[in-house]
Amino acid sequence: MTDCQHCHKPMKPAAANMLCANCRETYWQLIHQLGHVQLPALRSIMLRQAHIGTTGHTPNKGNAPLPIDTHAQDLIAESEAWLAEQAGKIRPQYADYRWQKAWCAIISNRHTILNMSTAADDYTALEHIIRRNEQALTPEEAMVIIGTCPKCGHQAASTPQAETWTCPDCKWQGGVQAIKAERDNKLWQLEYTGKPVEVARYLAKMDIHCTSDQIRQWLTRGKLHATPTKHKGEYVFNLGEITAMLDCHN
């Protein structure tokens, strides 16, 4: 019995490329997602035919907007390069195909792609691309603050479903749950000044969910030791105290 080179779980029987059945299936789903969902969406954004999140009026600063979204363009280039590389492994001439034709060639050669000797490394590279694309395609209001990068201190935000996070500054990578745990340990050192509805909204951005009514009840019952400010209904809250109360409530 050998271990899968991606998830490192024992697998039987051993596959030639050392990917277990679950990883092979997930890898194939990501390939489908890249060409069928992500690249068309990114191209629409690049050409300003679509937007992420809510729209709002931006005052004219006197500068004409760029005709294309350059961040989306970079993500597209990385995605297309991955497709070209994989298509070229099927047949060298396929490497020159445009991305849609390269993707179709890959989809038509499932057995060949999944049994490549480089499949484990290709899967890891594709996961990185998919995560970056997903983050770009996720509205900002749907992102949650999971903590900070332990290496450079950059604020870490990800989609609620993400399992790993890569720092956009220093490229450090780690598990989302470990980053959250470290963040939660430091919440006792953090304060937030505002009304109950504002602190509840702020915590929701951290994927910590409590209602403004709960916070008001805890204040009324003296279970939260928040300090009132000179503004009506506003307090200085200790975030660790709120999360501790939430743990007790749950």
N, C-alpha and C positions, 0 to 999 in steps of 0.2 A: 504494500500500500504506500502511495506517495501523497505528498501535499500539493494542493492547488497553488500555483505560483502567484495567484492574485489574492485570494482570500485566506490562503494558508491552512485551509481545512483539509483533513484527510479525504482522499477520493479513491474510489474503486469502481470500475477499472481505471487504470492510468491512461490519460489522454496523451497523444503524441506531443501536443503543445503545452501540456501541463495545466490546462484550465478545466475546472470541474464543470459538471452539467449546468449548475445554477449560474456560474460566471459566464459560460458560453451563451446562455440564453439572454442574460442581462446585457452582455456585450453586443449581441445582435440587435436588441431593442434600442440601444443607444445609437447604433449605426443608422437604424431606421429613423429615429428621432432627429438626428443631425440633418439628414437630407430632406425629410418629409415635413418637418416642423420648424426647426431652428434657422436653417439657412434662408428659407423663403421669408421668415419673419425679420431676420436681420437685414436682408436686402431691402425690404420695405422701409425699415427704419433708416438705413443708410441713404436712401433716396428721398427721405422726408415724406414718405407716403403713409407712415404710421407713427405713433408716438407711444411712449410708455407712461402709464399713470394718468392722472387728471391733467386737463389742459387749463391754462390760465393766461391772462393778458400780461405780456412782458413789455414794459415801457421801451420805446425806441431810444437806443443810446447813440444813434447816428452811425452804427456799423451794420453793414449788410450781413445777414447770416450766411454761414458756409453752405454751399449748395449740397453737400453731403455730410453725413454724420461720420466723422473720422474714426471714432471709437468702434462703431459698428463695422466700419471698413476693415479695421485691424482684426477683429474677431472673425470676419468673413474670410480674410486672407489665411488665417491660421487654420480654419475649418477646411477650406478648399485645399490647402497644402496637405493636410492629413488624408483627405479623400484621394488626391492625386498619387500620394505615396502608396496607399493600399491598392489602388487600381493598377499601378505600375508593377506591383508584385504578382498580379495575375498574368499580365502580359506587358512587357516594357512599353509598347506603343500606347497603352491605355493611360500612361502617366501624363500624356499631352491632352487628354480629353478635358473639355469644360466640366465644371463640377457636377452638373446634372447627369451628364453622360457617364462620368466616373462613378457617381453614386449608383446609377443603374447597373453598371458593370459589376460593382461590388455586391449589390442585392441579388444579381443573377448568379453569383458564385459563392453562395453561403458556405458550402462544404469546404471550398478552397480557402476562404478567408478564415474560417474558424479553426482550420487545421494548419495554418501557417506556423512555422517554428517561432515567429516573432509575435504571435497573437497575444501573449501575456503583456509584453511591453506596449504593443499597439493599443490594447484595451486601457492600460493605465494612462497613456497619452490622450486617448479619446475622452476618458473620464474628466481629465483636467479641462479639455476644450468644452465639453458639455456643461461643466460647472460655471465656467466663465460666461458662456453664452446665456445660461439660465439666469445668472445674476443680472446680466444686461437686459434680459427680457422680462424681468420681474419688476413691477412698479415699486418705487421707493417706499410707498406706504405699506407694502406687503413684506418688506424686509424687517428682520428683528435684530436688535443689538445683542450680541452674545457675549461681549466682553472686549478685551483688548489683546493685541498681539503681545505675547510674553517676551518677544525678542526686541521689538522696536516701539511698542506702545501704541501702534495705530489702532483706531477703533475698529472692532470686528463686527460686521453685519452680514447676515446670510439669510437665505430662505428658511422658513420653519422646518422644512423636510431635510435640510442638508445634514450630512454626517461628518464631513470634513470641511475645513476652511483654509484657504491660502491667502496670506497677507499680500495685498497688492503692492506694498512698499518693499519689504525685505524678502518676500517669497517664502517665508516660514510657513509650514503646513502642520496642522494638528487636528485632533478630533473636536467636534463642536461641543460634545458633552463635557470634556475636560476643560475647555475654555469657559463654559458656563459655570462649572463648579468653582473655578478660580475666581470668576466674577462674583459669584454668590458669597464666597468667603470674604470678599472686600466690601460688600454692601453696607456693613456696619460702619464703615469709614465714610460713606457717602451721604450727603444731605441734598434734599430738593426743596426749594421754596416755591410754594404755589397753592392753589386750591385743590381740594380732594379730586375733582374731576381731572385736573391737570397732572397730578402725580399718578393717577390711575392710567392716564393716557401715556405718560412717560414709561411706566413699568410695562405696559403692553408692548412698547417698542423693544423691550428686553425679553419678550415672550413670557412675562410674568403677569398673570391675569387676576386682577381683583377689581371690584366695581367701586365707583365713587361713593355709593350708598354704604358699602362695607366700611370704607375709611371713615365716613361721617359717624357711623354707629360706634366704631372703636374710639373715636374722639369723644363722643358723648358719654360713653361708659368709662372713660378714663383709662382705656387699655393702650392707647397710643400717647406717648409723652411728647407730642409735637408742640413747638413754641409758636404762639400767635405772633404775627407781625402787626404793623400799624395799619395794614390794609384789611378791610373787612373780609372775613372768610378765608384769609390766607395764613398758612403755617409754614414753619421750617420742619420738614419731615426727615426722620432717619430711615433710609430705605431698608436697612437690615431689620429694623423693628417691624416694618410693614410686612416684609416677607416672612418673618418669624410668626406673626399673627396669622398670616395666610396659611402657613404650614399647620398651625394648630387648628384652624378652621376646617381645613381639608381632612 
